[in-house]
Amino acid sequence: MERERAFMSDDVWNTILHNYIVPYRHVNSFCPPTFIGHKDGEPLLNKKLPDRLLSLAQEVPDMRIDIYSHGLLLPKWRDRGKDFMAFLGSLPNKVRYLMSFHPRNHDWTENNYDPVVDYLCGVLRNPPPNVEFITTSHKSRWVTAEMQESWREKWTGLPITVHCNCSINPWTGRIESDVKFNGCPYGDFGHWFFGVTGNVIACCLDLEEEIVLGNVMRDSPVELFRRTEEFYAQQRRDYADKRRPANGVCDDCFGYDRQDRMSLGTAALQGQGVA
């Protein structure tokens, strides 16, 4: 990635919490209001994660929390005296811990999940009543069918849901993948996506924040709500009319090859009023 690595500042977090999460959490009426605590990063890398979740729980104890994580850092947190699962169990919120299985890294080095499995097997013998455990493997050249089966066998008899996620391609065409969508997966405007600097972006697949609808530190929530709604409405129209999306990051979701769109350039983005 070319975008700078960073953690969200307290000012940006507090603005999102008080100006967006709290007042807008019930706008989406077809699913329980849910906070997802990451954006193309491993949430357990952020030492402020417990503080952020505590502030969320104090403001909206009835909001569901989803934590997507590769799980490899769980034993390290415990060994430092900060057991993350015990912490999640102390919250008033209902929590889903969704652990993705990453047996290999981009350079084909292997990850050792044995300490993670041992840790979670201990937790799952007496799981926190408010925490649901889900683990997934991604269908890709990194994860073979044998790896998936071995992963499922590790959780036999334990209260954990195991499935293969065939719907999400986190690389959005930057790394070869056979995963394709059938239109915009977020076209129902059921999510609001915040980047680390407070940018409101199109979706979690926009890794480089190519489509920025505004910024929470500069624009009003009402205006950002309007822009986001308009953006997804345009995606729905483009898909229904079989038009090619003007935004390159959307190509995979509409079934286009990313290389074919490079000539579109930034002018197409600016022409739609999207910086």
PAGU-521665 format. One line per 2 residues: number of its first residue (from 1); their letters; for each residue x, y, z of C-alpha. Coordinates in nm, 2 decimals. Each point is the difference from the previous one (the first is absolute). Layout:
<nodes>
NUM = a = X:Y:Z | ...;
</nodes>
This chain:
<nodes>
1 = me = 0.00:0.00:0.00 | 0.11:0.36:-0.07;
3 = re = -0.22:0.16:0.26 | 0.18:0.09:0.32;
5 = ra = -0.04:-0.24:0.29 | -0.15:0.16:0.31;
7 = fm = -0.23:-0.04:0.29 | -0.31:0.22:0.04;
9 = sd = 0.04:0.30:0.23 | -0.21:0.06:0.31;
11 = dv = -0.16:0.31:-0.16 | -0.11:-0.19:-0.31;
13 = wn = -0.13:-0.29:0.21 | -0.20:0.22:0.23;
15 = ti = -0.15:0.19:-0.29 | -0.11:-0.32:-0.17;
17 = lh = -0.14:-0.15:0.32 | -0.20:0.31:0.11;
19 = ny = -0.10:0.15:-0.34 | -0.06:-0.32:-0.20;
21 = iv = -0.02:-0.33:0.19 | -0.22:0.12:0.28;
23 = py = -0.25:0.21:-0.19 | -0.01:-0.21:-0.32;
25 = rh = 0.02:-0.35:0.14 | -0.38:-0.08:-0.06;
27 = vn = -0.01:0.14:-0.36 | 0.05:-0.34:-0.14;
29 = sf = -0.32:-0.18:0.10 | 0.05:-0.34:-0.15;
31 = cp = 0.28:-0.12:0.22 | 0.12:0.06:0.36;
33 = pt = 0.22:0.31:0.03 | 0.36:-0.13:-0.01;
35 = fi = 0.34:0.15:0.05 | 0.28:-0.17:-0.19;
37 = gh = 0.33:0.10:0.15 | 0.25:-0.02:-0.28;
39 = kd = 0.07:0.14:-0.35 | 0.24:-0.22:-0.20;
41 = ge = 0.22:-0.06:0.30 | 0.04:-0.23:0.29;
43 = pl = -0.19:0.16:0.29 | 0.21:-0.16:0.27;
45 = ln = 0.30:0.20:-0.12 | -0.16:0.30:0.15;
47 = kk = 0.07:0.02:0.38 | -0.29:0.25:0.04;
49 = lp = -0.26:-0.25:-0.13 | -0.13:-0.09:0.36;
51 = dr = -0.03:0.37:0.08 | -0.19:0.07:-0.32;
53 = ll = -0.24:-0.29:0.06 | -0.05:0.11:0.36;
55 = sl = -0.10:0.35:-0.12 | -0.23:-0.16:-0.25;
57 = aq = -0.16:-0.23:0.26 | -0.06:0.30:0.23;
59 = ev = -0.19:0.19:-0.27 | -0.18:-0.28:-0.18;
61 = pd = -0.01:-0.32:0.22 | -0.27:-0.14:-0.22;
63 = mr = 0.21:0.02:-0.32 | 0.15:-0.32:-0.13;
65 = id = 0.38:-0.01:-0.05 | 0.18:-0.21:-0.27;
67 = iy = 0.37:-0.05:0.03 | 0.17:-0.15:-0.31;
69 = sh = 0.34:-0.12:0.08 | 0.26:-0.26:-0.12;
71 = gl = 0.03:-0.11:0.36 | 0.38:-0.03:0.00;
73 = ll = 0.05:0.26:0.27 | -0.25:-0.14:0.25;
75 = pk = 0.26:-0.20:0.20 | 0.24:0.29:0.00;
77 = wr = -0.27:0.23:0.16 | -0.07:-0.27:0.27;
79 = dr = 0.37:-0.04:0.07 | 0.03:0.38:0.06;
81 = gk = -0.28:-0.02:0.26 | -0.27:0.14:-0.23;
83 = df = -0.23:-0.30:-0.09 | -0.21:0.14:-0.29;
85 = ma = -0.27:-0.27:0.02 | -0.04:0.07:0.38;
87 = fl = -0.03:0.37:-0.09 | -0.27:-0.06:-0.27;
89 = gs = -0.19:-0.21:0.26 | 0.00:0.30:0.24;
91 = lp = -0.19:0.22:-0.25 | -0.38:0.04:0.01;
93 = nk = -0.02:-0.02:-0.38 | -0.06:-0.32:-0.20;
95 = vr = 0.32:-0.07:-0.18 | 0.10:-0.22:-0.30;
97 = yl = 0.37:-0.09:-0.02 | 0.06:-0.10:-0.36;
99 = ms = 0.34:-0.16:-0.05 | 0.13:-0.03:-0.36;
101 = fh = 0.24:-0.29:-0.07 | 0.33:0.12:-0.17;
103 = pr = 0.23:-0.30:-0.02 | 0.25:0.18:-0.23;
105 = nh = 0.11:0.36:-0.05 | 0.05:0.18:-0.33;
107 = dw = 0.36:-0.13:-0.01 | -0.12:-0.36:0.06;
109 = te = 0.15:-0.02:0.35 | -0.23:-0.20:0.23;
111 = nn = -0.18:0.12:0.31 | -0.01:-0.23:0.30;
113 = yd = -0.35:-0.02:0.13 | 0.07:-0.26:0.27;
115 = pv = 0.03:0.26:0.29 | -0.33:0.16:-0.12;
117 = vd = -0.18:-0.33:-0.01 | 0.12:-0.09:0.35;
119 = yl = -0.10:0.34:0.13 | -0.35:-0.01:-0.15;
121 = cg = -0.07:-0.36:0.09 | 0.06:0.11:0.36;
123 = vl = -0.23:0.30:-0.04 | -0.27:-0.20:-0.17;
125 = rn = -0.03:-0.25:0.29 | -0.17:0.28:0.19;
127 = pp = -0.08:0.27:-0.26 | -0.12:0.35:0.09;
129 = pn = -0.38:0.00:-0.03 | 0.00:0.32:-0.21;
131 = ve = 0.26:-0.11:-0.25 | -0.07:-0.21:-0.31;
133 = fi = 0.30:-0.16:-0.16 | 0.02:-0.04:-0.38;
135 = tt = 0.30:-0.10:-0.21 | 0.04:0.01:-0.37;
137 = sh = 0.24:-0.11:-0.27 | 0.02:0.18:-0.34;
139 = ks = -0.03:-0.19:-0.32 | 0.32:0.09:-0.18;
141 = rw = 0.34:-0.13:-0.12 | 0.13:0.06:0.35;
143 = vt = -0.25:-0.24:0.16 | -0.03:-0.35:-0.13;
145 = ae = -0.30:-0.23:0.05 | 0.22:-0.21:0.23;
147 = mq = 0.09:0.31:0.21 | -0.37:0.08:0.03;
149 = es = -0.09:-0.35:0.12 | 0.28:0.00:0.25;
151 = wr = -0.12:0.33:0.13 | -0.35:-0.12:0.05;
153 = ek = 0.12:-0.31:0.18 | 0.18:0.21:0.26;
155 = wt = -0.34:0.13:0.13 | -0.20:-0.32:0.01;
157 = gl = -0.22:-0.01:0.31 | 0.06:0.36:0.09;
159 = pi = -0.25:0.29:-0.01 | 0.14:0.17:-0.31;
161 = tv = -0.14:0.04:-0.34 | 0.23:-0.09:-0.29;
163 = hc = -0.06:0.10:-0.36 | 0.17:0.09:-0.32;
165 = nc = -0.04:0.36:-0.11 | -0.04:0.01:-0.38;
167 = si = -0.15:0.34:-0.02 | 0.28:0.24:0.09;
169 = np = 0.31:0.07:-0.20 | 0.20:0.24:0.22;
171 = wt = 0.26:0.07:-0.28 | -0.25:0.17:-0.24;
173 = gr = 0.19:-0.12:-0.30 | 0.35:0.09:0.12;
175 = ie = 0.09:-0.37:0.05 | -0.12:-0.27:-0.23;
177 = sd = -0.32:-0.16:0.12 | -0.29:-0.19:-0.15;
179 = vk = -0.25:0.18:0.23 | -0.26:0.21:-0.18;
181 = fn = -0.31:0.19:0.12 | -0.33:0.05:-0.17;
183 = gc = -0.03:0.38:0.04 | 0.08:0.22:0.30;
185 = py = -0.01:-0.21:0.32 | -0.08:0.32:0.20;
187 = gd = -0.26:0.14:-0.24 | -0.27:-0.01:0.26;
189 = fg = 0.19:0.27:0.20 | 0.00:-0.22:0.31;
191 = hw = 0.35:0.11:0.10 | 0.20:0.31:0.06;
193 = ff = 0.37:-0.03:-0.04 | 0.26:0.23:0.18;
195 = gv = 0.36:0.01:-0.08 | 0.28:0.06:0.25;
197 = tg = 0.01:0.38:-0.06 | -0.38:0.03:0.01;
199 = nv = -0.06:-0.03:-0.37 | -0.34:-0.15:-0.09;
201 = ia = 0.07:-0.24:-0.28 | -0.20:-0.22:-0.23;
203 = cc = 0.06:-0.34:0.16 | 0.25:-0.22:0.19;
205 = ld = 0.14:-0.12:-0.33 | 0.13:0.34:-0.08;
207 = le = 0.34:-0.07:0.15 | 0.17:0.31:-0.13;
209 = ee = -0.29:0.23:0.07 | -0.04:0.09:-0.36;
211 = iv = -0.37:0.10:0.04 | -0.03:0.26:0.27;
213 = lg = -0.35:0.14:0.06 | 0.12:0.25:0.27;
215 = nv = 0.16:0.02:0.34 | -0.16:-0.01:0.34;
217 = mr = 0.23:0.28:0.13 | -0.11:0.23:-0.28;
219 = ds = -0.35:-0.09:-0.13 | -0.33:-0.02:0.17;
221 = pv = -0.16:-0.34:0.07 | -0.31:0.10:-0.19;
223 = el = 0.21:0.09:-0.31 | 0.20:-0.32:0.02;
225 = fr = -0.31:-0.21:0.04 | -0.14:0.17:-0.32;
227 = rt = 0.32:-0.06:-0.20 | 0.03:-0.36:0.11;
229 = ee = -0.37:-0.07:-0.08 | 0.05:0.16:-0.35;
231 = fy = 0.32:-0.20:-0.06 | -0.17:-0.34:0.06;
233 = aq = -0.31:0.10:-0.19 | 0.23:0.07:-0.30;
235 = qr = 0.16:-0.35:0.04 | -0.34:-0.16:0.00;
237 = rd = -0.10:0.19:-0.32 | 0.33:-0.09:-0.17;
239 = ya = -0.04:-0.36:0.08 | -0.37:-0.01:-0.11;
241 = dk = 0.09:0.17:-0.33 | 0.31:-0.21:-0.05;
243 = rr = 0.22:0.31:-0.01 | 0.36:-0.02:0.09;
245 = pa = 0.07:0.17:0.34 | 0.19:0.33:-0.02;
247 = ng = 0.20:-0.10:0.31 | 0.28:-0.25:-0.06;
249 = vc = -0.02:-0.16:0.34 | -0.35:-0.11:-0.09;
251 = dd = 0.11:-0.20:-0.30 | 0.02:-0.34:0.17;
253 = cf = -0.34:0.04:0.16 | -0.15:0.06:-0.35;
255 = gy = 0.20:-0.27:-0.17 | 0.25:0.21:-0.18;
257 = dr = 0.38:-0.06:-0.03 | 0.19:0.26:0.20;
259 = qd = 0.27:0.04:-0.27 | -0.27:0.10:-0.25;
261 = rm = -0.10:0.30:0.20 | 0.34:0.16:0.06;
263 = sl = -0.06:0.25:-0.28 | -0.31:0.14:0.18;
265 = gt = 0.24:0.20:0.23 | -0.10:0.24:0.27;
267 = aa = -0.20:0.22:-0.23 | -0.29:-0.25:0.02;
269 = lq = 0.00:0.02:0.38 | 0.01:0.38:0.01;
271 = gq = -0.27:0.01:-0.26 | -0.24:-0.17:0.24;
273 = gv = 0.09:0.24:0.27 | 0.20:-0.26:0.18;
275 = a = 0.35:0.11:0.10;
</nodes>
